Amino acid sequence: MKCCHLFKIEGQLPNLNDYINADRVMVRNAGHCFSKGNAFKQTAQKSVQKAIKRDLGDLVIKSPIKIKYCFFEPNKRRDKDNVAAFAMKVIQDALVKEGVIKNDGWKEIDSFECLFEVDKDNPRIEVELQELKE
């Protein structure tokens, strides 16, 4: 392992069910029909981008990475797979958008793992990026 970088997202991101429900809502605008899903995802992604910028600055990683997600939920009400699925998509897209990684494909992301804890007073997501040797 080369190096590790950590950033933290305060609070919770929406889960996959929230996104699916938003994606089913259609809105008409200028004669076109759009789902609310994209706007929903973009809103979540922008909050993640702020956390990345705050904690990682202008970091650029060129080697493959392993991503370790630790989800601190306020309780056990949300299913782990629904919590992780949408969050991972949004977080990885935000890493690309901020220029931390070039893409979120097989060359850039070697693997990932998800851990889950309960912290009712401080829900958050801690994301660790581990640079791997090329």
Order of alpha helices (4+ residues) and beta strands (2+ residues): beta-alpha-beta-beta-alpha-beta-alpha-beta-beta
